Structures are given as C-alpha cells and as structure tokens.
C-alpha cells in the first residue's frame, strides 16, 4: 500500500508544472524589450542626427518624406490618415 501511495505522490509531484497557470502577460507590450526601444521615434532619430552632425538638408528631408509617403500609400492603401493630419509619435 505504501508503494502505491508513494507512486501516486511521485506522479502528482512530477505533473505539477503541467497544471500550473501560465505566466501573466508583460506589463508593457510594444517595441521595448530589456529596457531598450527597438523602433525609434521620428524625434529620437532627428535628435541623434543632430548630435552626430548629419542632419539632412531641406531637399533631402523632402525627398525622404516623399519616399515614405509613397511607401505608406503602397502598403496601407485607403487606410491612411486624411491629408493634413499629423501622425502620432
């Protein structure tokens, strides 16, 4: 009888982790992991460019903005913000 009880206890103790509740979701879900941002904001990029002395001139910035707008239209189609609506950062 002791052997049967011991075997049952061993089975239950070994199966304990399989009955455990899953871990709670992380407090912050987004593009942060291990305390680092993996997708910089426009403001962060501009600050880094200015600090490095590589701020694009107005023509380069307009060309980049136009390229990004074309990519937005291609990828998002009719889901774009109305003209003149500033993007959120």
N, C-alpha and C positions, 0 to 999 in steps of 0.2 A: 504494500500500500504506500509506503514511503517513497518507493521508486516512482510510482505513478504520479504522486503529488510533486515530487522533485522534477520530473519530466514536464509536467504541465506548467510549473512555475518557470522553468527554463524556456519553454516555448513562448509564454506570455512576455517574459522579460526581453527576449530576443526580438519579438514582434512590436515592441513598444514604439520604436521610431516610426514604423509604418502607420501607426494610428495617431501620430502626433499631428497637431494643427499646422497648416502651412504658415510660414513667416508672414508678418504684417507687411503691407506694401511700404515702400520707402516714403519718408515724409515729403520728399521733393522729387518730382518726376519732371524731367526736362533734359536739357543738354548739359547738365552738370554731372560730373562723376569724380569722386575722390577730391572734391573741393576745387575742381578746375572747370572753366567754361570751355566747351569744345566747339561751340559755334559763336564766334564773336559778333557783337552788335556793330552797327554802322558807326556809332560813336566811338566804340573801342578801337575799331580799325583806323578811323581818322586820327585819333589821339596817338596811336602807335606810329602812323605815317609821319605825323608832325614831329614827334620826338626823334624819329630816325632821319628827318630831313628829306623825306621823299614824297612830300605832299604833291599830288598831281595838279597840273595847271588846269585852268578852266576848260580848255578844249579836251584834254584827256578825261576830265571828270564827266563832261557832257557825252563823250563817246562811250565811256563805261556805262553811264546811266541809260543810254540808248540801247546798248547791247543787253543790259539786264532787263529792260522793258520788253525787248523782243523775245527774250527767253521766257519772261512771265507770260506773254501772250501765247507763246507756243505751248507752254506747259499747263497753264491754267485756263486758257480759253475765255469763256464768259464768266468765270468765277472771280475776275479781277475787281478791285475796288473802283468806284466811279472816279472819273478824271478829277484831279484836284484834291483828292482825299489823301492825306499824308499817311504813310504806313506807320504802324505802331512799332515801337522798339522795346 
